[in-house]
Amino acid sequence: MDEQKNNTRILFTAKADSALDDIIKNFGLEETEEEFANKNKVAKLSNIVVIDHLAKDFARKTISEKDLIDSLKKDLEVSQQTAEQISKEVLTKIIPFLVETNEKDLGDPAFVEDVYKKISGSPVTKTQDGIMAAPKKQEKIKKIIPLVETTKIAPQIKQRRGSDGYREPIE
C-alpha cells in the first residue's frame, strides 16, 4: 500500500492552479522576490509552495483536515481563524480539481494526453514528429460596447462664494 502511495502523483489542473492564486491573493500571502529569496536562504518554503504541498498531501490522505489547519497556521504564520478559512478554501476550491495519477501511467501517450486535457483545459495536438504540443492561445476578440447616454442627469452642486468660516483672517 505504501509503495502504491509513493508511485502516485497529484497534479494541479488549471482550475486548481487558478484557485491557489486566488487564495494567495485573497489572504494577502503574496511574497516579493526579496521575501522569496530570504525564505530560500533559510530553507523555508514560499507560501504558494506550502499550500501546494499541503493540498497534495491531503489529496493523498497522508494528513487529516486538522493537520492541514495546524500546518497552515505554523508554516504560513497566520492565526487559527485564518488557517481555518484557508483550509476551507483549499478543500472546496482546490482538492476537487486535483488529478491523481500513477507514475507508470505517465509513460502511456494516450493517458498523458488525457491528463494534459484535464490539467490545461485545452486539447493537445500531435506534431509531425509525434510529439504532443499545446495549441497556441488565440487572442480574444473584445467587443466594443457602445456608450449609452444616461437619461438621469446628476444634480449640479453650486458652490457658495464668500467668507470661509474655517479660515482665519489675514492681518
PETA-V884296 format. One line per field, one symbol per residue. ss: DSSP state (~ for helix, > for strand, _ for the rest). A space follows every 50 residues. Layout:
ss=???
This chain:
ss=_~~~~~_>>>>>_~~~~~~~~~~~~~______~~~~~~~~~_____~~~~ ~~~~~~~~~_____~~~~~~~~~~~~___~~~~~~~~~~~~~~~~~~>>> >>~~~~~_~~~~~~~~~~~~___>>>_____>>>________________ _____________________
